[in-house]
Amino acid sequence: QVQLVESGGGLVQAGDSLRLSCVASGLTFWSSVMGWFRQAPGKEREFVAGISWTQTFSFYRDSVKGRFTISRDNDKNTVYLEMNSLKPEDTAVYYCAASGRLRAPTKDGAGYEYWGQGTQVVIST
């Protein structure tokens, strides 16, 4: 059974930083494409960042470029999302997603077979 468990969310002030982690089990992590998505209250889920299993390719939604960094540690079956210069509009539940089928990360959430339960991030002004 595949499990993705996110952690690291919380309440911080604008301009602060947070580091989200997602620990995966039950899948071949080193060959899985990983992604982070988020969903703000009353809004649709949106892509945040994705990373290839080789770590050679990653990409981000425009609004987080230069502020967020996705990385992974295949030895620890963990993917990270380092978030700096946080803004109130970054407030959302952040979800980790995994795919053993994709060859490269995609913005399309339908491409990922597995999802975590999410971790709440709240940015205050």
Rosetta silent file (secondary structure, phi, psi, omega in degrees, C-alpha in Angstrom):
SEQUENCE: QVQLVESGGGLVQAGDSLRLSCVASGLTFWSSVMGWFRQAPGKEREFVAGISWTQTFSFYRDSVKGRFTISRDNDKNTVYLEMNSLKPEDTAVYYCAASGRLRAPTKDGAGYEYWGQGTQVVIST
SCORE:     score description
SCORE:     0.000 S_00000001
   1 L     0.000  127.449 -179.031    0.000    0.000    0.000 S_00000001
   2 L   -80.783  133.819  174.945    1.390    3.339   -1.065 S_00000001
   3 E  -131.952  136.303  172.901    1.528    6.078    1.545 S_00000001
   4 E  -123.097  121.828 -175.966    2.619    9.671    1.224 S_00000001
   5 E  -121.921  113.579  179.856    2.869   11.565    4.494 S_00000001
   6 E   -89.662  153.022  173.986    3.402   15.306    4.452 S_00000001
   7 E  -155.169  168.745  175.845    4.703   17.387    7.336 S_00000001
   8 L   105.135   -6.090  178.927    6.171   20.800    8.025 S_00000001
   9 L   -71.601  172.308  178.560    3.150   23.015    7.573 S_00000001
  10 E   166.264 -170.980  179.247    2.145   25.673   10.056 S_00000001
  11 E  -106.923  120.145  178.799    1.284   29.293   10.708 S_00000001
  12 E  -135.628  170.201  179.117    4.003   31.822    9.883 S_00000001
  13 E   -90.789  157.796  175.376    4.236   35.492    9.009 S_00000001
  14 L   -55.431  136.162 -178.560    4.666   36.927    5.558 S_00000001
  15 L    95.229  -15.384  179.402    8.325   36.848    4.575 S_00000001
  16 L   -78.766  179.990 -179.646    9.095   33.772    6.662 S_00000001
  17 L  -125.963  153.729  172.519   10.162   30.357    5.431 S_00000001
  18 E  -141.843  152.182  174.921    8.857   26.816    5.777 S_00000001
  19 E  -124.199  114.531  177.029   10.158   23.465    4.657 S_00000001
  20 E   -90.441  145.522  175.946    7.626   20.810    3.775 S_00000001
  21 E  -126.088  150.990  175.646    8.550   17.136    3.712 S_00000001
  22 E  -139.391  114.780  179.046    6.801   14.157    2.193 S_00000001
  23 E   -98.025  127.907 -177.240    7.872   10.653    3.128 S_00000001
  24 E  -107.231  146.349  174.396    6.827    7.919    0.715 S_00000001
  25 E  -145.272  155.728  177.050    6.413    4.212    1.335 S_00000001
  26 L    81.805    7.099  177.022    5.090    1.277   -0.651 S_00000001
  27 L  -139.275  164.568  178.255    6.400    2.488   -4.005 S_00000001
  28 L   -82.110   88.184 -169.162    9.694    2.494   -5.862 S_00000001
  29 H   -60.029  -41.781 -171.756   10.546    6.008   -4.825 S_00000001
  30 H   -63.417  -21.129  179.687   13.781    6.403   -6.769 S_00000001
  31 H  -108.671   13.311 -178.711   11.933    5.922  -10.058 S_00000001
  32 L  -100.413  135.858  171.035    8.842    7.950   -9.175 S_00000001
  33 E   -76.856  137.319 -176.757    8.132   11.446  -10.396 S_00000001
  34 E  -120.850  148.950  179.133    7.132   13.661   -7.480 S_00000001
  35 E  -145.586  159.838  171.947    5.077   16.808   -7.288 S_00000001
  36 E  -120.185  134.304  175.980    3.649   19.343   -4.882 S_00000001
  37 E  -127.143  166.669  176.146    0.191   20.813   -5.316 S_00000001
  38 E  -145.580  155.927  177.282   -1.875   23.160   -3.185 S_00000001
  39 E  -139.003  116.806  177.520   -5.485   24.067   -2.661 S_00000001
  40 L   -87.957  157.234  179.897   -6.601   27.307   -1.102 S_00000001
  41 L   -55.297  127.660  177.600  -10.071   27.690    0.448 S_00000001
  42 L    76.971    6.480 -178.496  -12.697   28.039   -2.254 S_00000001
  43 L  -122.443  163.764  177.471  -10.200   27.467   -5.056 S_00000001
  44 L   -78.444  156.245  175.492   -9.206   24.577   -7.265 S_00000001
  45 L   -63.010  140.300  179.713   -6.128   22.543   -6.623 S_00000001
  46 E  -133.260  150.562  178.081   -3.095   23.929   -8.436 S_00000001
  47 E   -70.226  141.023  176.890    0.342   22.686   -9.337 S_00000001
  48 E  -114.097  -53.611 -176.649    3.245   24.124   -7.362 S_00000001
  49 E  -160.175  154.514  177.260    6.385   22.195   -8.322 S_00000001
  50 E  -143.566  154.597 -178.309    7.526   18.896   -9.772 S_00000001
  51 E  -142.533  139.539  178.763   10.773   16.954   -9.920 S_00000001
  52 L   -75.347  165.061 -177.524   11.991   14.072  -12.009 S_00000001
  53 L   -70.390  -22.566  178.052   13.256   10.890  -10.412 S_00000001
  54 L   -86.801   -6.663 -177.341   16.796   11.702  -11.523 S_00000001
  55 L    68.220    7.776 -179.352   16.545   15.209  -10.003 S_00000001
  56 L   -84.196  -14.469 -178.285   17.824   16.600  -13.276 S_00000001
  57 L  -135.219  130.003  173.921   14.556   18.301  -14.111 S_00000001
  58 E  -146.338  152.863  174.850   12.233   20.382  -11.986 S_00000001
  59 E  -151.430  164.175 -168.120    9.772   23.134  -12.708 S_00000001
  60 E  -136.673  158.447  169.306    7.463   25.492  -10.877 S_00000001
  61 L   -71.775  151.836 -172.196    4.350   27.551  -11.272 S_00000001
  62 H   -57.670  -37.616 -172.657    5.259   31.123  -12.137 S_00000001
  63 H   -70.933  -11.952  179.882    4.092   32.633   -8.855 S_00000001
  64 H  -114.372   -3.727  179.654    6.585   30.610   -6.779 S_00000001
  65 L   -58.810  134.709 -179.525    9.624   30.712   -9.053 S_00000001
  66 L    85.873  -13.517  179.286   12.630   32.062   -7.228 S_00000001
  67 L  -113.525  -35.204 -177.845   10.969   31.533   -3.837 S_00000001
  68 E  -107.875  147.181  175.771   10.258   27.778   -3.681 S_00000001
  69 E  -135.159  125.700  175.206   12.670   24.904   -4.266 S_00000001
  70 E   -97.943  140.491  178.149   11.718   21.272   -4.718 S_00000001
  71 E  -150.680  169.038 -179.920   14.282   18.583   -3.952 S_00000001
  72 E  -146.428  152.269  174.772   14.369   14.910   -3.110 S_00000001
  73 E  -123.560  101.435 -175.764   16.491   12.440   -1.166 S_00000001
  74 L   -68.037  -22.978  176.678   16.066    9.037   -2.743 S_00000001
  75 L   -71.291  -26.978 -178.688   17.897    7.368    0.139 S_00000001
  76 L  -105.587    3.959 -178.629   15.261    8.671    2.537 S_00000001
  77 L    53.011   41.301 -173.234   12.264    8.270    0.214 S_00000001
  78 E  -131.538  138.905  172.182   11.530   11.922    0.847 S_00000001
  79 E  -116.942  142.968 -175.635   10.676   14.930   -1.278 S_00000001
  80 E  -119.884  155.825  169.795   10.973   18.450    0.084 S_00000001
  81 E  -133.913  105.307  177.082    9.528   21.840   -0.714 S_00000001
  82 E   -86.223  121.948 -175.771   11.582   24.720    0.622 S_00000001
  83 E  -119.917  118.064  179.906    9.409   27.830    0.697 S_00000001
  84 L  -116.813  163.319  178.753   10.959   31.250    1.232 S_00000001
  85 L    48.519   49.990 -175.013    9.580   34.785    1.208 S_00000001
  86 L   -64.961  145.807 -178.516    6.138   33.439    1.907 S_00000001
  87 L  -121.367  155.924  177.670    3.123   35.539    1.011 S_00000001
  88 H   -54.264  -32.892 -179.675   -0.466   35.454    2.273 S_00000001
  89 H   -72.383   -5.055  173.726   -1.522   34.121   -1.140 S_00000001
  90 H   -84.586   -5.617  179.334    0.591   31.011   -0.475 S_00000001
  91 L   -61.906  125.613 -177.064   -1.920   30.004    2.205 S_00000001
  92 E  -178.627  171.291  165.595   -3.308   26.595    1.274 S_00000001
  93 E   -89.902  127.907 -177.939   -3.277   22.912    2.031 S_00000001
  94 E  -102.151  130.956 -177.340   -0.187   21.498    0.364 S_00000001
  95 E  -117.970  140.677  173.172   -0.296   18.008   -1.100 S_00000001
  96 E   -94.707  141.540  179.485    2.451   15.660   -2.144 S_00000001
  97 E  -135.726  150.691 -178.125    1.850   13.544   -5.248 S_00000001
  98 E  -138.142  149.594  175.441    3.707   10.641   -6.833 S_00000001
  99 E  -142.041  131.327  173.668    3.691    8.796  -10.106 S_00000001
 100 L   -95.610   -2.607 -177.142    5.441    5.624  -11.141 S_00000001
 101 L  -101.770  -34.511 -177.231    4.174    6.017  -14.716 S_00000001
 102 L   -66.218  146.951  173.916    5.247    9.527  -15.634 S_00000001
 103 L   -96.499  -15.466  178.860    8.651   10.021  -17.239 S_00000001
 104 L  -152.707  152.979  179.841    8.689   13.689  -16.276 S_00000001
 105 L   -64.388  151.027  179.511    6.691   15.864  -13.854 S_00000001
 106 L  -134.219  155.548  176.087    3.521   17.444  -15.133 S_00000001
 107 L   -76.324  -17.195 -175.618    1.224   20.246  -14.000 S_00000001
 108 L   -80.959  112.721 -179.069   -1.753   17.973  -14.539 S_00000001
 109 H   -60.686  -25.502  179.738   -2.792   16.419  -11.269 S_00000001
 110 H   -65.589  -16.457 -179.694   -4.492   13.584  -13.138 S_00000001
 111 H   -77.103  -12.618 -176.166   -1.042   12.322  -14.080 S_00000001
 112 L  -102.030  131.714 -177.260   -0.223   11.344  -10.504 S_00000001
 113 L   -84.341  -26.751 -171.141   -1.533    8.072   -9.083 S_00000001
 114 E  -125.389  143.442 -177.031   -0.829    8.696   -5.424 S_00000001
 115 E  -137.515  146.605  172.330   -1.588   11.573   -3.078 S_00000001
 116 L   -86.219 -179.988 -178.061   -0.900   12.466    0.515 S_00000001
 117 L   -84.187  -16.776  176.823   -3.410   13.820    2.997 S_00000001
 118 L    98.708  154.626  174.982   -1.983   17.320    2.911 S_00000001
 119 E  -134.086  134.936 -173.711   -0.408   19.750    5.342 S_00000001
 120 E   -82.163  133.115  174.629   -1.860   23.155    6.130 S_00000001
 121 E  -122.703  124.408  179.292    0.180   26.287    5.470 S_00000001
 122 E  -125.920  125.287 -179.507   -1.135   29.628    6.721 S_00000001
 123 E  -112.403  119.283 -179.698    0.681   32.878    6.056 S_00000001
 124 E   -95.894  154.474  179.325   -0.367   35.868    8.132 S_00000001
 125 L   -83.534    0.000    0.000    0.182   39.504    7.218 S_00000001
